[in-house]
Amino acid sequence: MVQVRVQSARSTNTSPDAAAEEVLGALGSFSPKVLFGFVPGPFDQRAFHTALRARLPKETRLITSSTGGEITNEGLHSEGLVVTGLGGDIEIGVGWATGLSKDAAKAGSTAMESAARELGERVSNLDRRCGAIVLDDGFKMKKEEMLLGVLERNQGLVVVGGGASGYEFMRGTGYIGVDGEVFSDGCVVMLFRTNAPWQAMRSHWFEPTGQRTRLTKVDLATRRIIELDGKPAGPRWAEIVGVPPEHLTLAHPDQLLRWALAMRVGREYFLRAIGKSFTDDSLESMNMVQEDLDLEVMRLGNMIESTRRFLSEEVPRRVPNPTAAMFFDCGARKLFATMTGKLGDLSDAFKLAPPCGGMTVHFETYCGFMVNSTLTSLVFGTHQ
C-alpha cells in the first residue's frame, strides 16, 4: 500500500518554547518528512521557527510561514500555532530564495532549481509523480512574476500554495522560514515525488453570470483598469453589477467581494478580483492586466454549501481514499465570511475534509496561476 499522511496539532500558548513542546508532543510517534509551521502574523516569527527547529530531528525539514489564520480539521483558527507534518511514501526537496521585489522571476527560478537538486532531478525531467507547494511573501504582490521563474523549465509542473500573510487585511509583511533561516521578500518551493494518487484542486463560491466584459484600457505598471468595454471602468463595473458607483468599496453591503471577474480555462474559472475603485473612475485589479482581454462576470453563490460540497464530494471523487490535504485559503474569503456572520459555518465545513492542515494566505496559487477568493488545495490518497 502506497500512502501519504498528514497530521496536525495546534497550541494557543504564546510562549514559543511551550507551544513547540505542545504541538510536537501531540504528533506522537508520527515522523514527517517535512513539517509546516503556520505561525499567526502577530507572533515572533523567528522565535517560533527557532523553537520548532531545535526540537525536530535533523532529517525532518521545517518550513514556517506567517499567516492570516490557521486551518485544521477543527476549522478556521486565529492566534494559535498550527503544525502540519507531511509523511509516508513521499520524497521531498526544498529550495528558497529572496529578492522578490528586485527580480521575482529569478527568485522563483532559484528556489525551484535548489529544490530539484535536493530531489536529485533536473527541473525539466520532473514528471507526473512530482508537484510543488510554493509559498511567497504575499504582500510584495509579485506572485505572477515569481511563478514565471518557478515554471520556467517545466511549464507542466503542478504547483499549489499561497502568500505568507498577516492579521491585517492587505497590509503587512509575509515571513517564511526554512531550516533555521527566517526571511521576508522571498519564496520557498517544496517539491515532492510520490507514487500515491494526488490532485491539486480549488474551490470558490462564485458562479458565472453568462456576461463578459473586455478590458479596453489598462495601466500595466499599477494593475489599474482604466476602461471596460470602452467606458470608464468604475461606472461601467457599477452598471454591470447593478449598484451605484459609490457602493464599490469593501465596507459597503454591496461591496466588491460579492462580484468578481474570471478567466475561463477549459471548464474552470480562475478568479480575477477587483480590489478597490478610485475617484478617477479606474479600478485596481489584484492580478496583472492586459488590454483586449475578455473576462467572465461572476457573482456570489452559496459560500457554505459550495465549500461543503467540495470537501465532502469533489475531494473523494477525484482522489481515491484521501488521506492528507494541505489547504491555502484566501484571506478575502475569511473576511467576507466574517462580515456576513458565516465564519462559524465556514469553519465547520473543514470537519468534512481528510486529515489536513493549512493557512489563510495573501493571494493563492493554483496550477501556475495567481487566483483570488479561492481555496486551493493539495490532496493525497492511498494506492493499494
C-alpha positions as CSV (number, residue, x, y, z in Angstrom):
1,M,0.0,0.0,0.0
2,V,1.4,3.4,-1.0
3,Q,0.1,6.3,1.2
4,V,0.9,9.9,2.1
5,R,-0.2,11.0,5.5
6,V,-0.8,14.3,7.2
7,Q,-1.0,15.0,10.9
8,S,-1.7,18.4,12.5
9,A,-1.5,19.9,16.0
10,R,-2.4,23.3,17.5
11,S,-1.3,25.3,20.5
12,T,-2.6,28.7,21.8
13,N,0.4,29.1,24.1
14,T,2.1,32.4,23.3
15,S,5.5,31.1,24.5
16,P,7.5,29.8,21.5
17,D,9.1,27.0,23.5
18,A,6.0,25.9,25.3
19,A,4.0,26.0,22.1
20,A,6.6,24.0,20.3
21,E,6.7,21.4,23.0
22,E,3.0,21.1,23.0
23,V,2.4,20.7,19.2
24,L,5.4,18.3,18.6
25,G,4.3,16.2,21.6
26,A,0.8,16.0,20.1
27,L,2.3,14.5,16.9
28,G,3.3,11.4,19.0
29,S,5.3,8.8,17.0
30,F,4.4,10.3,13.6
31,S,7.7,11.0,11.8
32,P,7.1,13.6,9.0
33,K,9.4,14.2,6.1
34,V,8.6,17.9,6.3
35,L,6.9,19.9,9.0
36,F,5.0,23.1,8.1
37,G,4.6,25.6,10.9
38,F,1.7,28.0,10.4
39,V,2.5,30.9,12.7
40,P,0.0,33.7,13.4
41,G,1.1,37.0,11.8
42,P,1.4,38.9,15.2
43,F,3.7,36.2,16.7
44,D,7.5,36.4,16.7
45,Q,8.3,34.5,13.6
46,R,11.9,33.9,14.3
47,A,11.3,32.8,17.9
48,F,8.7,30.2,16.9
49,H,10.7,28.9,14.0
50,T,13.8,28.5,16.2
51,A,11.8,26.7,18.9
52,L,10.4,24.2,16.4
53,R,13.7,23.6,14.6
54,A,15.5,23.0,17.9
55,R,13.1,20.1,18.8
56,L,12.9,18.4,15.4
57,P,15.2,15.6,14.2
58,K,17.8,16.8,11.7
59,E,16.3,14.9,8.9
60,T,12.9,16.5,9.2
61,R,12.7,19.6,7.1
62,L,11.0,22.7,8.6
63,I,9.1,25.3,6.6
64,T,7.2,28.1,8.6
65,S,5.0,30.9,7.3
66,S,3.3,33.9,8.9
67,T,-0.4,33.5,8.4
68,G,-3.7,35.4,8.4
69,G,-5.3,32.4,10.1
70,E,-4.6,28.7,10.6
71,I,-6.5,25.6,9.4
72,T,-7.1,22.2,10.9
73,N,-10.0,19.7,10.7
74,E,-11.4,21.6,13.7
75,G,-11.9,24.6,11.4
76,L,-10.5,28.1,10.8
77,H,-8.4,29.4,13.7
78,S,-6.7,32.6,14.9
79,E,-4.0,33.3,17.4
80,G,-2.6,29.8,17.6
81,L,0.4,27.9,16.3
82,V,-0.5,25.0,13.9
83,V,2.0,22.5,12.7
84,T,1.2,20.1,9.9
85,G,3.6,17.1,9.2
86,L,3.6,15.5,5.8
87,G,5.0,12.0,5.7
88,G,4.6,8.5,4.4
89,D,5.6,7.4,0.9
90,I,6.8,10.7,-0.4
91,E,10.2,12.3,-1.2
92,I,10.9,15.9,-0.5
93,G,13.2,18.6,-1.9
94,V,13.2,22.2,-0.6
95,G,14.6,25.4,-2.1
96,W,14.3,29.1,-1.3
97,A,15.4,32.5,-2.4
98,T,15.0,36.1,-1.5
99,G,14.8,39.3,-3.7
100,L,11.2,39.1,-4.9
101,S,11.0,42.9,-5.1
102,K,14.1,43.1,-7.2
103,D,13.7,40.1,-9.5
104,A,10.7,37.9,-8.7
105,A,11.2,35.6,-11.7
106,K,14.9,34.9,-10.7
107,A,13.9,34.2,-7.1
108,G,11.3,31.7,-8.3
109,S,13.8,30.0,-10.7
110,T,16.5,29.8,-8.0
111,A,14.1,28.3,-5.4
112,M,12.9,25.7,-7.9
113,E,16.4,24.7,-9.1
114,S,17.6,24.3,-5.5
115,A,14.5,22.1,-4.6
116,A,15.1,19.9,-7.7
117,R,18.7,19.4,-6.8
118,E,17.7,18.1,-3.4
119,L,15.2,15.8,-5.1
120,G,18.0,14.6,-7.4
121,E,16.2,15.6,-10.6
122,R,16.6,18.2,-13.3
123,V,13.6,20.5,-13.3
124,S,12.8,19.7,-16.9
125,N,12.6,16.0,-16.0
126,L,10.1,16.3,-13.2
127,D,7.2,14.0,-14.2
128,R,3.5,13.5,-13.2
129,R,4.6,11.9,-9.9
130,C,6.0,15.3,-8.9
131,G,4.4,18.6,-7.8
132,A,5.2,21.5,-5.6
133,I,4.0,23.7,-2.8
134,V,5.1,27.3,-3.3
135,L,4.9,30.0,-0.6
136,D,5.9,33.6,-1.0
137,D,5.8,37.0,0.8
138,G,2.3,37.7,-0.4
139,F,2.4,41.4,0.5
140,K,5.1,42.1,-2.2
141,M,2.4,41.3,-4.9
142,K,5.0,39.6,-7.1
143,K,3.3,36.2,-7.3
144,E,2.7,36.1,-11.0
145,E,6.3,37.2,-11.9
146,M,7.6,34.6,-9.4
147,L,5.6,31.8,-11.0
148,L,7.2,32.6,-14.3
149,G,10.5,31.7,-12.8
150,V,9.2,28.7,-10.9
151,L,7.8,27.2,-14.1
152,E,10.5,28.5,-16.4
153,R,11.9,25.0,-17.2
154,N,8.8,22.9,-16.7
155,Q,5.5,24.5,-17.6
156,G,3.6,21.3,-16.9
157,L,4.5,21.1,-13.3
158,V,1.6,21.4,-10.9
159,V,2.1,24.0,-8.2
160,V,-0.2,25.0,-5.3
161,G,0.3,27.4,-2.4
162,G,-0.2,31.0,-1.4
163,G,1.3,34.1,0.1
164,A,2.7,34.3,3.6
165,S,0.3,36.6,5.3
166,G,-0.7,38.6,8.5
167,Y,-3.7,39.6,10.5
168,E,-4.2,43.0,8.8
169,F,-6.1,42.6,5.5
170,M,-3.9,43.8,2.6
171,R,-1.2,45.2,4.9
172,G,1.9,43.8,6.4
173,T,5.0,41.7,5.7
174,G,5.0,38.0,4.9
175,Y,7.7,35.9,6.7
176,I,8.9,32.5,5.7
177,G,11.3,30.2,7.5
178,V,13.3,27.3,6.1
179,D,15.5,25.1,8.4
180,G,16.8,27.9,10.7
181,E,16.6,30.8,8.2
182,V,13.7,33.3,8.5
183,F,13.2,36.0,5.8
184,S,10.7,38.2,4.0
185,D,10.7,39.3,0.4
186,G,11.3,35.8,-0.7
187,C,9.8,32.4,-1.6
188,V,10.1,28.7,-0.9
189,V,9.5,25.7,-3.2
190,M,8.8,22.3,-1.7
191,L,9.0,19.7,-4.4
192,F,7.6,16.3,-3.8
193,R,7.6,12.9,-5.6
194,T,5.2,10.1,-4.8
195,N,3.5,7.1,-6.4
196,A,0.5,7.8,-4.2
197,P,-2.5,9.3,-6.0
198,W,-2.8,13.1,-5.6
199,Q,-4.5,16.1,-7.1
200,A,-4.3,19.9,-7.0
201,M,-7.8,21.3,-6.5
202,R,-9.5,24.5,-6.0
203,S,-12.9,25.8,-4.7
204,H,-14.6,29.1,-4.8
205,W,-18.2,30.3,-4.2
206,F,-18.7,32.4,-7.3
207,E,-21.0,31.5,-10.2
208,P,-20.8,32.7,-13.8
209,T,-23.5,35.2,-14.9
210,G,-23.1,34.5,-18.6
211,Q,-21.9,38.1,-19.2
212,R,-18.5,39.0,-20.4
213,T,-16.6,42.3,-20.3
214,R,-13.5,43.5,-22.1
215,L,-10.5,45.4,-20.6
216,T,-10.1,48.1,-23.2
217,K,-7.6,50.3,-21.4
218,V,-5.3,49.4,-18.6
219,D,-2.2,50.7,-16.8
220,L,0.2,47.7,-16.7
221,A,2.5,49.1,-14.0
222,T,-0.2,49.7,-11.4
223,R,-2.6,47.0,-12.5
224,R,-5.3,49.6,-12.9
225,I,-8.2,49.0,-15.2
226,I,-9.0,52.4,-16.9
227,E,-11.8,51.3,-19.2
228,L,-14.2,48.4,-19.5
229,D,-16.0,47.9,-22.8
230,G,-14.7,51.3,-24.0
231,K,-16.2,53.1,-21.0
232,P,-14.7,54.5,-17.7
233,A,-14.1,51.4,-15.6
234,G,-15.7,52.4,-12.3
235,P,-19.1,53.4,-13.7
236,R,-19.1,50.6,-16.2
237,W,-18.5,48.0,-13.5
238,A,-21.2,49.5,-11.3
239,E,-23.6,49.3,-14.2
240,I,-22.7,45.6,-14.8
241,V,-23.2,44.6,-11.2
242,G,-26.2,46.9,-10.7
243,V,-25.1,49.1,-7.8
244,P,-24.3,52.8,-7.5
245,P,-20.6,53.6,-8.1
246,E,-20.2,54.9,-4.5
247,H,-21.1,51.4,-3.2
248,L,-18.0,49.9,-4.7
249,T,-16.0,49.8,-1.5
250,L,-15.1,46.9,0.7
251,A,-17.1,48.4,3.6
252,H,-20.5,48.5,1.8
253,P,-23.0,45.7,1.8
254,D,-23.0,45.7,-2.0
255,Q,-19.2,45.8,-1.9
256,L,-16.7,44.3,-4.3
257,L,-16.3,40.9,-2.7
258,R,-19.8,40.0,-3.9
259,W,-18.6,40.2,-7.6
260,A,-15.5,39.2,-9.5
261,L,-14.1,38.7,-12.9
262,A,-12.7,35.4,-14.0
263,M,-10.5,34.0,-16.7
264,R,-12.1,30.8,-18.1
265,V,-9.6,28.0,-18.7
266,G,-11.4,24.9,-20.0
267,R,-14.2,24.2,-17.6
268,E,-12.6,26.1,-14.8
269,Y,-13.0,29.8,-13.8
270,F,-9.8,31.4,-12.4
271,L,-11.0,34.4,-10.3
272,R,-9.6,37.9,-11.0
273,A,-10.7,40.1,-8.1
274,I,-11.1,43.8,-8.2
275,G,-9.6,45.3,-5.1
276,K,-11.0,48.9,-5.0
277,S,-12.4,51.7,-7.0
278,F,-10.8,55.1,-7.3
279,T,-12.2,58.6,-7.5
280,D,-10.8,58.8,-11.1
281,D,-13.2,56.0,-12.1
282,S,-10.5,53.4,-12.5
283,L,-10.4,50.0,-10.8
284,E,-7.5,48.2,-9.3
285,S,-7.0,44.5,-10.3
286,M,-5.3,42.1,-7.9
287,N,-3.7,40.5,-11.0
288,M,-1.6,41.6,-13.9
289,V,-3.8,43.0,-16.6
290,Q,-3.6,43.5,-20.4
291,E,-5.8,45.2,-22.9
292,D,-8.3,43.4,-25.1
293,L,-8.7,40.7,-22.5
294,D,-12.2,39.3,-22.3
295,L,-13.2,38.1,-18.8
296,E,-16.3,36.5,-17.3
297,V,-18.5,38.3,-14.8
298,M,-19.0,36.2,-11.7
299,R,-21.5,36.7,-8.8
300,L,-21.5,35.3,-5.3
301,G,-23.1,31.9,-4.8
302,N,-23.8,29.8,-1.7
303,M,-20.5,30.1,0.2
304,I,-21.1,27.4,2.8
305,E,-22.7,24.8,0.6
306,S,-20.1,25.2,-2.1
307,T,-17.3,24.6,0.4
308,R,-19.1,21.6,2.0
309,R,-19.7,20.0,-1.4
310,F,-16.1,20.5,-2.4
311,L,-14.7,18.8,0.8
312,S,-17.3,16.0,1.1
313,E,-18.0,15.2,-2.6
314,E,-15.4,16.5,-5.0
315,V,-12.3,15.7,-3.0
316,P,-13.1,11.9,-2.5
317,R,-14.4,11.7,-6.1
318,R,-11.0,13.0,-7.5
319,V,-8.6,11.3,-5.1
320,P,-9.2,7.7,-4.1
321,N,-9.2,7.2,-0.3
322,P,-8.0,10.7,0.5
323,T,-5.6,10.6,3.5
324,A,-4.0,14.0,3.5
325,A,-4.8,17.6,2.5
326,M,-2.9,20.9,2.5
327,F,-5.1,24.0,2.3
328,F,-4.3,27.6,1.3
329,D,-7.4,29.8,1.8
330,C,-7.8,33.3,0.5
331,G,-7.9,36.0,3.2
332,A,-10.8,37.6,1.4
333,R,-12.9,34.5,2.0
334,K,-12.4,34.7,5.7
335,L,-13.0,38.4,5.7
336,F,-16.2,38.1,3.8
337,A,-17.5,35.2,5.9
338,T,-16.8,37.3,9.0
339,M,-18.6,40.3,7.5
340,T,-21.6,38.3,6.7
341,G,-21.8,36.4,10.0
342,K,-21.0,33.0,8.4
343,L,-17.4,32.4,9.6
344,G,-18.6,29.7,12.1
345,D,-20.4,27.8,9.4
346,L,-17.5,28.0,7.0
347,S,-15.1,26.9,9.8
348,D,-17.3,23.8,10.5
349,A,-17.1,22.7,6.9
350,F,-13.5,21.7,7.4
351,K,-14.6,18.8,9.6
352,L,-15.6,17.2,6.3
353,A,-12.1,17.3,4.9
354,P,-9.5,14.5,5.0
355,P,-6.8,14.9,7.7
356,C,-5.5,18.4,6.9
357,G,-3.6,21.5,7.8
358,G,-3.1,24.9,6.2
359,M,-3.4,28.6,6.5
360,T,-5.2,31.7,5.4
361,V,-3.0,33.3,2.7
362,H,-2.5,36.6,1.0
363,F,-3.5,35.5,-2.5
364,E,-3.2,31.9,-3.6
365,T,-1.5,29.8,-6.3
366,Y,-3.2,27.2,-8.4
367,C,-1.6,25.3,-11.3
368,G,0.7,28.1,-12.1
369,F,-1.9,30.9,-11.8
370,M,-2.3,33.5,-9.1
371,V,-6.0,33.4,-8.2
372,N,-8.2,35.3,-5.8
373,S,-11.1,34.5,-3.4
374,T,-10.3,30.8,-3.8
375,L,-9.5,27.8,-1.5
376,T,-6.6,26.0,-3.1
377,S,-5.6,22.5,-2.0
378,L,-3.2,19.6,-2.5
379,V,-4.8,16.3,-1.7
380,F,-3.1,12.9,-1.4
381,G,-4.6,9.5,-1.3
382,T,-3.9,5.8,-0.9
383,H,-2.9,3.4,-3.7
384,Q,-3.5,-0.3,-2.9
